[in-house]
Amino acid sequence: MIRIRNLSKSFGANAVLRGVDLDVARGQSLVVIGGSGTGKSVLLKSILGLVPPDAGQITVDGQDTQGRNHEAFLSRFGMLFQGGALFDSLPVWQNVAFRLLRGSLRRPQAEARALALDKLRRVGLGPEVADRLPAELSGGMQKRVGLARAIAADPKVIFFDEPTTGLDPIMAGVINALIREITTEMGATTITITHDMASVRAIADRVAMLHDGRIRWTGPVGDLDSTDDPYVRQFIHGHPHGPIEALR
């Protein structure tokens, strides 16, 4: 579904991506791990066309992402942002239906609201929250609203950016389970970036480690704990000493 070849991106003298090669099969859940500043978010933005690459090629469903109608291209994607990124002045249902109320995906308001209520129900939220503002919800509820928005237009590809950041372990487990259940039901292709190893094990079919701008290791999630790659082992176990230099 997604093929990346020799993807490179620099910001001034800072080379963030240095020839990334990566494949994501249709319907597969790929989790990208790696330290802060290793280029995980830039990788997602490059796939979305928000950051133009310096070199390399990205294809989605066999089509090159460069030079395409951007609105039509983005309509195939859903996104759960790290901080929720809900619009604080809009009620919950309008946050969920945001893409359904404008642009090429526009639906009549009554239909958009009905779809929003259905997606809220799917993430475990009742109609009583639909007209509340995001500030009236707990952090876990806001994250579920963000998930409902990500799936509102039934996208073929969904990105999850640190989906459990700021949540307690129980709510993080709830979000992980919802992501796995919903994306399996939808048959969506997903890429998640996270530091949370519990999320990795709950969500992933395959794992890729991004380090120093390159894919250091990739494999099935079941091979993660048995790999002898020293970079992966240091990262997943949180060891301060190893080939990955920790800030002093």
Buried (B, 14 or more C-beta within 10 A) or exposed (E): BBBBBEBBBBEEEEBBBBBBEBBBEEBBBBBBBBBEEBBBBBBBBBBBBEBEBBEBEBBBEEEEBEEEEEEEBBBBBBBBBBEBBBEEEBBBBBBBBBBBBEEEBEBEEEEBBEBBBEBBEBBEBEBEBBEBBBEEBEEBBBBBBBBBBBBBBEBBBBBBBBBBBBBEEEBBBBBBEBBBEBBEEBEBBBBBBBBBBEBBBBBBBBBBBBBBBBBBBBBEBEEBEEBEBEBBBBBBEEEEEEEBEEEE
